[in-house]
Amino acid sequence: MDSPVLLDLSAAFDTVDHELLQNIMSSRFGLSGRVEQRLQSYLSGRTQTVSINNQQSMANTLTCDVPQGSVVGPALFVMYTEDLGESINAFKVFWLTIVNYSLPLLRVVLPMSAAD
């Protein structure tokens, strides 16, 4: 019996670990030197605050996120998730990517039937 597995990646950009991404960029994609330094600079020193009823929290340094709405953000996310297909194939599941640019990214994963 096949059962669908749904992965909602609508908040996925917020879960990209900076240190792991930097390791992936250098080890898998060979980024080094100035390019690597620029991307590290782009990701480092980012902070987040919350404001409720005119009260603002202290700034919190972000160690996991890729800026959304940027040109570089989607490319960094693709590098971060590049091996996802290999991981899914290791578990022998069929996967389908649905991308609608007006909606959050949704990746649908369906198990392969025994006949496949």
N, C-alpha and C positions, 0 to 999 in steps of 0.2 A: 504494500500500500504506500503510495506517495503522499507526502505531506509537504505543503509549501512552507518555506521559511522566509520571512520578510525582514529585511534589514532597512530601517529608516535612518538614512544618513543626512537628514535635514540639518542637524547640528554638528555634522562631522568636521567642519572647518575648525570648530572650537576644541576639538579633541586631538589635534595634531601636536605631538610632543616635539618641542624645538630641538632638543638634544638628539633624539632619534632621527628626526628629519635631517639634521646636519650630518649625521653618520651615513644616512642613506645617500645624501647628495654627493658625498665624497667617495664612498665605497662602491656604490652601484652606478653612479653617473659620472664619476671622475671629476667632479667640480672641485677646483682648488684655486689657490692664489686670490687675485682680486675679485673674481666672481663669487667665490665662497665667502670672502670677507664682506662683500656687499650684501649678500643674502643673510649672513649672520647679523649684520648691523640692522638690516630691515626687520628681523624678527626680535632682536634683543631690546630690552628697555621699554617694552610695551606695558602699559598699565591700564587698569579698569577701575572705575568707581561706580557706585550706585547712589542714585538720588531719589529720596522719597519724602514728600511733604516739605520740600525746601531744606532737607537735611541730607548732607552728602557724606558718604563713607570715606574712609582713608583709601588711598590708592593701593591697589593690589597688583603686584608684578605678575604678568602672565608668562607662564612657561609652556602653555599648550594653547595654540591658536594659529590660524593663518588668516591674515586680514581679508575680509570679504569685500567685494566691490572693487578689488584691485586687479590690475593686469597680471601680476605675478602670482597672486593667491591661488587661482585654479591650477597653474603649472606646478606649484609646490605641493598642492593636494594630490595631483596625479602622480608625482614622484613618490609621495608618502604611501600611496595605495597601490603602487605599481605591481607589487607581488601578491596582491589580493587574489588575482586569478589563479596563481599557482597554489595558494593555500586552499582555495575552493576546489580546485581539481584534485588535490590530495585527498579530499574527503568524498570524491566521486559524486559531485553534485553538478547539475546543470545550472548555469546562471545567466541571467538576462539583465542588461542594464537599460533602464528607462530614463531618458533625460528629457525634461521639459524645462526650458530655461525660465519659464514663468513660475515654476514650482520648485520646491527643494529637491535635491538629488535623492532618488530612491533606487535602491538596488534590490531587485527581487531575485531570490535564490530558490530554485526548485530542485528537489532531489531527482536524480536520474532513476528511471525505472530499471528493474532487473534485466529487461530486454536490451537496454542500451549498452 
